[in-house]
Each structure stands twice: as structure tokens, then as C-alpha cells.
Amino acid sequence: MAAHSTTLKPSLNSEEIENTSTVNSDDVGVKRRLSFASEKDVSALEASTMAYSAFSLQGFLDDSNLWPLSAAEITEQLSPDKCLMEKNAIKDEDLLPERNGANNTEANDNDRIIRDGTQDSPVTTSKQHTNTEERDAEVRRRAQEEGCVNVVLPGTVTQDACYRFVSEILKFILYQRQQLPMTYDQLVYSQKKQQASVQDKDAVRKKPVKSADMDSHKCQQTLQELEELLHQLEGLFSLSRVPRVLLFMGGSLVLPKELYEINMEDLALAGGDRCLRVSSCLRQLFRTLFVADLLSDTKHVRLMPTTVLVLAHRDSGVGWFRPKLQFKVPTRVKKQVIALSTDPSICKEPKSEGSDWEDYVWFQSPMAIKGISS
């Protein structure tokens, strides 16, 4: 076989670069002249194609196993289309690990979604709904048969929270038992709005007293008495623990028309950030009261006075409330009990025993809250 000879003749002309390659074989002589335009006239893709073509040509020249080749084969190997296809194949191989990683991540996300979905399956939700209905049914049964509503709180509370429980229950009972024409907050807002409108009127002329003005005066007086009672209750809770509160409606302390008890003996008290939020406790309390339907009555209830008695320590220094040392809770009238307690499985705080209340006596409010109509 004849020796191979290759001649590369680069041109120094700045406008054109020429490479000449001559291939000699036994009976075929191939002379190929490659001509490229200047760099300033080609695009980025064409420049990369030229570089790749030169690299491919050098590989063909270095590999003796590829010779001899025909002119058509060399032209096919150095064609821009084939070079571009090979470059795209290299890029696809480089992107393959990233695509595999993305697919793996998506698969992991799908697995996590499937696992999470099993936690809130329809079967679990149905069981929770069934348990809630069973608890609500038990609350209604005890309220109707025993006249008792139990509210179990999942943690400790503060002494101020106990005052909030008593004050909100008192307002609620007065409204539900038709002793207030509207809720306490609505009544306060209505009175403030009415007083502002009266001040805007011309007060020079004397006007005859109307029944509406008399009703407004009674409403204002009842609100003042109720606000004073709530203020004194707040002071009492700051001086002593109050395990029980009694609300007498109508009649006398010996034989009232209606009797309600707020029992907080089993509440665990604490301070600081460990205690439950008052707002969440109130939501749980009033939800239980509405489910129990303890205070609803379609019959008309006449207006009657409401007297408050509280059980506090005898040495608490209470001045506004009057001590009732010989008082005993009436037994001849049905008593409705709202009992608040702390869940023993959650809170390990020691509870008060019966002997702890031996030094506690009953204190009576000096005024009775008179009911008002709309």
C-alpha cells in the first residue's frame, strides 16, 4: 500500500482561511479543499460547528484504521448536520442524570402524598365524627336527666380565668332566662348609643316623662348594678379562690324559683404560660352549654331578681359581700349544675380535697339584679 500523505496549508489572508488535505492511495487520489468564512461573518452555532469539524478531521487523520476512505464518506463524516446531531446527543447524555433525579424526586413526593393521605382517610374522619356525636348525646342526656353539664378542660387555668367563666355564665343565664332583652354586650352598646343621642338633642325645653324614658332608666339602673357586681366579683377572685358560685332567681334563698351552680372545685390552677388561653376555654364552655340545651325554655319567664352567693375563704378580707355563716344550699328545688374540671390524664396537678374547703364560707351579694323587659 502506498504511503499516506497529508498537507495542511493555512492561508494568512484575514478574509479567508483555507485548509487543503491531499489523500493518496493505490489507485485513488483525493484532494479536498476546505474553505471557511471569517469569524466576523458567522454565527455562534456555525463557529462551534467549524471547531467540531476540525476536531473530527484531526481524529480521522490520527486513526489509521479509518483509511482509506472515499470522498463521499469523508464528506458525510464532516457534514455540519452530523456534527450538530452528535453535539445534541452529548447534551442529552449530560442532562440524563438531572432528569433521573427529577423523576426520583417526583416519585418520592408522590409516595409522601400517598402516605399522608392515609392519615386522614374517610374511615378515620367518620370515626371521629361518630365519637363527637356520641359525646354530644351523652352531654344532652346528663343535662336532661341529672341537670348537670360537665366541661373538662385539657389543662390548667388561672384565677382570673375562673372569674371570666363566672361572669360570662352569669350574663348568659340572665339572657337565656329572659331577664335581659338582649345580650349584655348588645345592651351596653344600645345604652351608650341612646345616651349619645339624648345629649345631642336640645335640652332647654322640658319634655313630659314618657314610658320609654322610664324603661330606659330601669335598663340603665340594671346595667349599673350588674357592672358593680362584676367588678366586686373580680376583686373577690383576686383575694381568694372561689370553688363554687350560686345564682338564685326569684323566690327566696330558702326556696328559689330557679337555682344554678357553677362548680370549679376540680379545676387545676396555675400561673404563667403553662395555662390555657381563656378564649379557647370559653369556646369549649359555651359549645358544651349549647349542645346540652340546659337553659332553653319555650315558656315565657316572668321577670325576677337574681341573687349571687360565692364560696370563699373566711379570711379573704371581703368587704362588699356579706358573709352567710349558717347558710345551707336548698335541697327542695332542682339545681342546674355547670361543672368545670381539668382532665386528670393531661394535668398531673394535685386537686383540692373536701377538707381544703373547711375554712370556706358563703358570701352574699348585697344587691339583687332585677330583670328588665324589652
Buried (B, 14 or more C-beta within 10 A) or exposed (E): EEEEEEEEEEEEEEEEBBBBBBBBBEEEEBEBEBEBEEEEEBEEEBEBBBEBBBEBBEEBBEEEEEBBBEEEEBEEBBBEEBBBEEBEEEEEEEEEEEEEEEEEEEEEEEEEEEEEEEEEEEEEEEEEEEEEEEEBEEBBEBBEEEBBBBBBBEBBBBBBBBBBBBBBBBBBBBBBBBBBBEBBEEBBEBBEEBEEEEEEEEEEEEEEEEEEEEBBEBBBEBBEBBEBBBEBBBBBBEBBBBBBBBBBBBBEBEEBBBBBBBBBBBBBBBEEEEBBEBEEBBEBBBEBBEBBEBBEEEEEBEEBBBBBBBBBBBEBEBEBBEEEEEBEBBEEBEBBBBBBBBEEEEBEBEEBEEEEBEEBBBBBBEBBBBBBEE
